[in-house]
Protein backbone atom coordinates (compact mmCIF):
# COMPACT_ATOMS: atom_id res chain seq x y z
CA UNK A 1 0.00 0.00 0.00
CA UNK A 2 2.80 2.43 0.91
CA UNK A 3 4.65 1.67 -2.31
CA UNK A 4 1.49 2.23 -4.37
CA UNK A 5 0.77 5.58 -2.69
CA UNK A 6 4.40 6.67 -3.14
CA UNK A 7 4.32 5.86 -6.86
CA UNK A 8 1.00 7.70 -7.30
CA UNK A 9 2.39 10.76 -5.48
CA UNK A 10 5.57 10.77 -7.56
CA UNK A 11 3.63 10.45 -10.83
CA UNK A 12 1.25 13.26 -9.81
CA UNK A 13 4.16 15.49 -8.75
CA UNK A 14 5.93 14.85 -12.08
CA UNK A 15 2.79 15.67 -14.06
CA UNK A 16 2.21 18.88 -12.08
CA UNK A 17 5.85 19.86 -12.51
CA UNK A 18 5.64 19.37 -16.28
CA UNK A 19 2.41 21.35 -16.52
CA UNK A 20 3.95 24.17 -14.49
CA UNK A 21 7.07 24.33 -16.66
CA UNK A 22 4.96 24.46 -19.84
CA UNK A 23 2.52 27.11 -18.57
CA UNK A 24 4.82 29.36 -16.50
CA UNK A 25 6.09 31.48 -19.39
CA UNK A 26 2.65 32.05 -21.07
CA UNK A 27 1.21 33.02 -17.68
CA UNK A 28 4.08 35.47 -17.08
CA UNK A 29 3.64 36.96 -20.58
CA UNK A 30 -0.13 37.34 -20.08
CA UNK A 31 0.44 39.12 -16.76
CA UNK A 32 2.99 41.46 -18.36
CA UNK A 33 0.58 42.21 -21.21
CA UNK A 34 -2.27 42.95 -18.75
CA UNK A 35 0.07 45.27 -16.82
CA UNK A 36 1.06 47.17 -19.99
CA UNK A 37 -2.58 47.49 -21.03
CA UNK A 38 -3.60 48.79 -17.61
CA UNK A 39 -0.81 51.38 -17.66
CA UNK A 40 -2.09 52.53 -21.06
CA UNK A 41 -5.64 52.84 -19.70
CA UNK A 42 -4.73 55.00 -16.71
CA UNK A 43 -2.35 57.50 -18.35
CA UNK A 44 -3.16 60.35 -20.76
CA UNK A 45 -2.23 59.80 -24.39
CA UNK A 46 1.10 61.13 -25.60
CA UNK A 47 4.37 61.46 -23.83
CA UNK A 48 7.01 58.86 -23.22
CA UNK A 49 6.69 56.15 -20.62
CA UNK A 50 9.43 55.26 -18.15
CA UNK A 51 10.44 51.77 -17.14
CA UNK A 52 8.83 50.31 -14.03
CA UNK A 53 10.31 51.88 -10.89
CA UNK A 54 9.99 51.04 -7.21
CA UNK A 55 9.34 53.44 -4.37
CA UNK A 56 8.04 53.52 -0.84
CA UNK A 57 6.01 55.91 1.22
CA UNK A 58 5.01 55.52 4.86
CA UNK A 59 4.53 51.76 5.36
CA UNK A 60 3.81 50.88 1.73
CA UNK A 61 5.92 49.90 -1.24
CA UNK A 62 4.73 50.83 -4.71
CA UNK A 63 5.78 50.20 -8.27
CA UNK A 64 5.08 53.00 -10.69
CA UNK A 65 5.60 54.42 -14.16
CA UNK A 66 5.96 58.05 -15.23
CA UNK A 67 4.62 59.62 -18.38
CA UNK A 68 6.72 62.60 -19.44
CA UNK A 69 6.32 65.22 -22.13
CA UNK A 70 8.96 66.06 -24.75
CA UNK A 71 10.55 68.64 -22.43
CA UNK A 72 10.88 66.07 -19.62
CA UNK A 73 8.04 67.38 -17.44
CA UNK A 74 5.98 64.70 -15.71
CA UNK A 75 2.47 64.45 -17.18
CA UNK A 76 1.18 61.68 -14.94
CA UNK A 77 2.08 58.70 -12.78
CA UNK A 78 0.72 55.17 -13.08
CA UNK A 79 0.92 53.64 -9.60
CA UNK A 80 0.29 49.99 -8.78
CA UNK A 81 -1.54 49.90 -5.44
CA UNK A 82 -2.66 46.85 -3.44
CA UNK A 83 -4.96 46.51 -0.44
CA UNK A 84 -6.94 43.72 1.18
CA UNK A 85 -10.62 43.76 0.26
CA UNK A 86 -13.47 41.59 1.47
CA UNK A 87 -12.35 38.49 -0.45
CA UNK A 88 -8.58 38.99 -0.47
CA UNK A 89 -6.07 41.09 -2.37
CA UNK A 90 -7.30 43.92 -4.58
CA UNK A 91 -4.63 45.35 -6.87
CA UNK A 92 -5.21 48.44 -9.00
CA UNK A 93 -3.27 50.54 -11.46
CA UNK A 94 -4.10 54.18 -10.73
CA UNK A 95 -3.26 57.08 -13.03
CA UNK A 96 -2.53 60.25 -11.06
CA UNK A 97 -1.88 63.70 -12.52
CA UNK A 98 0.72 65.92 -10.79
CA UNK A 99 -2.06 68.00 -9.18
CA UNK A 100 -3.50 64.91 -7.44
CA UNK A 101 -6.38 64.30 -9.86
CA UNK A 102 -7.12 60.62 -10.46
CA UNK A 103 -6.95 60.32 -14.23
CA UNK A 104 -8.32 56.76 -14.33
CA UNK A 105 -8.12 53.36 -12.61
CA UNK A 106 -7.82 49.78 -13.78
CA UNK A 107 -8.20 46.53 -11.81
CA UNK A 108 -5.22 44.17 -12.08
CA UNK A 109 -6.22 41.56 -9.49
CA UNK A 110 -9.53 41.06 -7.73
CA UNK A 111 -10.49 38.30 -5.29
CA UNK A 112 -13.87 39.76 -4.40
CA UNK A 113 -17.19 37.93 -4.34
CA UNK A 114 -18.53 37.32 -7.88
CA UNK A 115 -21.67 39.33 -8.53
CA UNK A 116 -21.04 41.67 -5.58
CA UNK A 117 -17.56 43.02 -4.85
CA UNK A 118 -16.19 41.81 -8.17
CA UNK A 119 -18.35 44.51 -9.77
CA UNK A 120 -15.54 46.93 -8.89
CA UNK A 121 -13.98 45.91 -12.21
CA UNK A 122 -17.14 45.93 -14.34
CA UNK A 123 -19.86 48.15 -12.84
CA UNK A 124 -20.00 51.10 -15.23
CA UNK A 125 -21.23 53.57 -12.62
CA UNK A 126 -18.52 52.69 -10.12
CA UNK A 127 -15.68 52.47 -12.65
CA UNK A 128 -16.60 55.63 -14.58
CA UNK A 129 -16.65 57.85 -11.48
CA UNK A 130 -12.86 57.50 -11.21
CA UNK A 131 -12.23 59.17 -14.58
CA UNK A 132 -10.77 62.62 -13.74
CA UNK A 133 -11.82 62.23 -10.11
CA UNK A 134 -10.96 65.09 -7.81
CA UNK A 135 -12.72 64.89 -4.50
CA UNK A 136 -12.60 63.44 -1.04
CA UNK A 137 -11.35 59.86 -1.27
CA UNK A 138 -13.88 58.21 1.03
CA UNK A 139 -17.17 56.49 0.20
CA UNK A 140 -20.26 58.67 0.68
CA UNK A 141 -21.31 56.55 3.64
CA UNK A 142 -18.13 57.79 5.38
CA UNK A 143 -18.56 61.41 4.30
CA UNK A 144 -16.58 61.28 1.06
CA UNK A 145 -17.36 61.74 -2.64
CA UNK A 146 -17.19 58.12 -3.87
CA UNK A 147 -20.38 56.26 -4.78
CA UNK A 148 -20.11 52.74 -3.35
CA UNK A 149 -21.17 49.58 -5.15
CA UNK A 150 -24.58 48.46 -3.88
CA UNK A 151 -24.18 45.76 -1.20
CA UNK A 152 -20.37 45.95 -1.45
CA UNK A 153 -19.31 48.69 0.92
CA UNK A 154 -16.20 46.82 2.11
CA UNK A 155 -14.95 46.37 -1.45
CA UNK A 156 -15.77 49.99 -2.28
CA UNK A 157 -13.83 51.15 0.77
CA UNK A 158 -10.88 48.93 -0.16
CA UNK A 159 -10.89 50.20 -3.76
CA UNK A 160 -11.04 53.78 -2.51
CA UNK A 161 -8.19 53.13 -0.07
CA UNK A 162 -6.04 51.70 -2.89
CA UNK A 163 -6.72 54.82 -4.95
CA UNK A 164 -6.01 57.09 -1.98
CA UNK A 165 -2.71 55.31 -1.27
CA UNK A 166 -1.69 55.72 -4.92
CA UNK A 167 -2.56 59.44 -4.90
CA UNK A 168 -0.62 60.04 -1.68
CA UNK A 169 2.38 58.19 -3.10
CA UNK A 170 2.22 60.08 -6.44
CA UNK A 171 2.01 63.41 -4.61
CA UNK A 172 5.09 62.41 -2.60
CA UNK A 173 6.89 61.85 -5.93
CA UNK A 174 5.76 65.28 -7.12
CA UNK A 175 7.13 66.81 -3.93
CA UNK A 176 10.44 64.95 -4.39
CA UNK A 177 10.71 66.34 -7.93
CA UNK A 178 9.98 69.87 -6.69
CA UNK A 179 12.60 69.55 -3.96
CA UNK A 180 15.13 68.24 -6.47
CA UNK A 181 14.43 71.12 -8.89
CA UNK A 182 14.78 73.68 -6.07
CA UNK A 183 18.12 72.20 -5.02
CA UNK A 184 19.41 72.38 -8.59
CA UNK A 185 18.25 75.99 -8.99
CA UNK A 186 20.00 77.01 -5.75
CA UNK A 187 23.34 75.57 -6.88
C-alpha positions as CSV (number, residue, x, y, z in Angstrom):
1,X,0.0,0.0,0.0
2,X,2.8,2.4,0.9
3,X,4.6,1.7,-2.3
4,X,1.5,2.2,-4.4
5,X,0.8,5.6,-2.7
6,X,4.4,6.7,-3.1
7,X,4.3,5.9,-6.9
8,X,1.0,7.7,-7.3
9,X,2.4,10.8,-5.5
10,X,5.6,10.8,-7.6
11,X,3.6,10.5,-10.8
12,X,1.2,13.3,-9.8
13,X,4.2,15.5,-8.7
14,X,5.9,14.8,-12.1
15,X,2.8,15.7,-14.1
16,X,2.2,18.9,-12.1
17,X,5.9,19.9,-12.5
18,X,5.6,19.4,-16.3
19,X,2.4,21.4,-16.5
20,X,4.0,24.2,-14.5
21,X,7.1,24.3,-16.7
22,X,5.0,24.5,-19.8
23,X,2.5,27.1,-18.6
24,X,4.8,29.4,-16.5
25,X,6.1,31.5,-19.4
26,X,2.7,32.1,-21.1
27,X,1.2,33.0,-17.7
28,X,4.1,35.5,-17.1
29,X,3.6,37.0,-20.6
30,X,-0.1,37.3,-20.1
31,X,0.4,39.1,-16.8
32,X,3.0,41.5,-18.4
33,X,0.6,42.2,-21.2
34,X,-2.3,42.9,-18.7
35,X,0.1,45.3,-16.8
36,X,1.1,47.2,-20.0
37,X,-2.6,47.5,-21.0
38,X,-3.6,48.8,-17.6
39,X,-0.8,51.4,-17.7
40,X,-2.1,52.5,-21.1
41,X,-5.6,52.8,-19.7
42,X,-4.7,55.0,-16.7
43,X,-2.4,57.5,-18.4
44,X,-3.2,60.3,-20.8
45,X,-2.2,59.8,-24.4
46,X,1.1,61.1,-25.6
47,X,4.4,61.5,-23.8
48,X,7.0,58.9,-23.2
49,X,6.7,56.1,-20.6
50,X,9.4,55.3,-18.2
51,X,10.4,51.8,-17.1
52,X,8.8,50.3,-14.0
53,X,10.3,51.9,-10.9
54,X,10.0,51.0,-7.2
55,X,9.3,53.4,-4.4
56,X,8.0,53.5,-0.8
57,X,6.0,55.9,1.2
58,X,5.0,55.5,4.9
59,X,4.5,51.8,5.4
60,X,3.8,50.9,1.7
61,X,5.9,49.9,-1.2
62,X,4.7,50.8,-4.7
63,X,5.8,50.2,-8.3
64,X,5.1,53.0,-10.7
65,X,5.6,54.4,-14.2
66,X,6.0,58.1,-15.2
67,X,4.6,59.6,-18.4
68,X,6.7,62.6,-19.4
69,X,6.3,65.2,-22.1
70,X,9.0,66.1,-24.8
71,X,10.6,68.6,-22.4
72,X,10.9,66.1,-19.6
73,X,8.0,67.4,-17.4
74,X,6.0,64.7,-15.7
75,X,2.5,64.4,-17.2
76,X,1.2,61.7,-14.9
77,X,2.1,58.7,-12.8
78,X,0.7,55.2,-13.1
79,X,0.9,53.6,-9.6
80,X,0.3,50.0,-8.8
81,X,-1.5,49.9,-5.4
82,X,-2.7,46.9,-3.4
83,X,-5.0,46.5,-0.4
84,X,-6.9,43.7,1.2
85,X,-10.6,43.8,0.3
86,X,-13.5,41.6,1.5
87,X,-12.3,38.5,-0.4
88,X,-8.6,39.0,-0.5
89,X,-6.1,41.1,-2.4
90,X,-7.3,43.9,-4.6
91,X,-4.6,45.4,-6.9
92,X,-5.2,48.4,-9.0
93,X,-3.3,50.5,-11.5
94,X,-4.1,54.2,-10.7
95,X,-3.3,57.1,-13.0
96,X,-2.5,60.2,-11.1
97,X,-1.9,63.7,-12.5
98,X,0.7,65.9,-10.8
99,X,-2.1,68.0,-9.2
100,X,-3.5,64.9,-7.4
101,X,-6.4,64.3,-9.9
102,X,-7.1,60.6,-10.5
103,X,-7.0,60.3,-14.2
104,X,-8.3,56.8,-14.3
105,X,-8.1,53.4,-12.6
106,X,-7.8,49.8,-13.8
107,X,-8.2,46.5,-11.8
108,X,-5.2,44.2,-12.1
109,X,-6.2,41.6,-9.5
110,X,-9.5,41.1,-7.7
111,X,-10.5,38.3,-5.3
112,X,-13.9,39.8,-4.4
113,X,-17.2,37.9,-4.3
114,X,-18.5,37.3,-7.9
115,X,-21.7,39.3,-8.5
116,X,-21.0,41.7,-5.6
117,X,-17.6,43.0,-4.8
118,X,-16.2,41.8,-8.2
119,X,-18.3,44.5,-9.8
120,X,-15.5,46.9,-8.9
121,X,-14.0,45.9,-12.2
122,X,-17.1,45.9,-14.3
123,X,-19.9,48.2,-12.8
124,X,-20.0,51.1,-15.2
125,X,-21.2,53.6,-12.6
126,X,-18.5,52.7,-10.1
127,X,-15.7,52.5,-12.6
128,X,-16.6,55.6,-14.6
129,X,-16.6,57.8,-11.5
130,X,-12.9,57.5,-11.2
131,X,-12.2,59.2,-14.6
132,X,-10.8,62.6,-13.7
133,X,-11.8,62.2,-10.1
134,X,-11.0,65.1,-7.8
135,X,-12.7,64.9,-4.5
136,X,-12.6,63.4,-1.0
137,X,-11.3,59.9,-1.3
138,X,-13.9,58.2,1.0
139,X,-17.2,56.5,0.2
140,X,-20.3,58.7,0.7
141,X,-21.3,56.5,3.6
142,X,-18.1,57.8,5.4
143,X,-18.6,61.4,4.3
144,X,-16.6,61.3,1.1
145,X,-17.4,61.7,-2.6
146,X,-17.2,58.1,-3.9
147,X,-20.4,56.3,-4.8
148,X,-20.1,52.7,-3.4
149,X,-21.2,49.6,-5.2
150,X,-24.6,48.5,-3.9
151,X,-24.2,45.8,-1.2
152,X,-20.4,45.9,-1.5
153,X,-19.3,48.7,0.9
154,X,-16.2,46.8,2.1
155,X,-15.0,46.4,-1.4
156,X,-15.8,50.0,-2.3
157,X,-13.8,51.2,0.8
158,X,-10.9,48.9,-0.2
159,X,-10.9,50.2,-3.8
160,X,-11.0,53.8,-2.5
161,X,-8.2,53.1,-0.1
162,X,-6.0,51.7,-2.9
163,X,-6.7,54.8,-5.0
164,X,-6.0,57.1,-2.0
165,X,-2.7,55.3,-1.3
166,X,-1.7,55.7,-4.9
167,X,-2.6,59.4,-4.9
168,X,-0.6,60.0,-1.7
169,X,2.4,58.2,-3.1
170,X,2.2,60.1,-6.4
171,X,2.0,63.4,-4.6
172,X,5.1,62.4,-2.6
173,X,6.9,61.8,-5.9
174,X,5.8,65.3,-7.1
175,X,7.1,66.8,-3.9
176,X,10.4,64.9,-4.4
177,X,10.7,66.3,-7.9
178,X,10.0,69.9,-6.7
179,X,12.6,69.6,-4.0
180,X,15.1,68.2,-6.5
181,X,14.4,71.1,-8.9
182,X,14.8,73.7,-6.1
183,X,18.1,72.2,-5.0
184,X,19.4,72.4,-8.6
185,X,18.2,76.0,-9.0
186,X,20.0,77.0,-5.7
187,X,23.3,75.6,-6.9
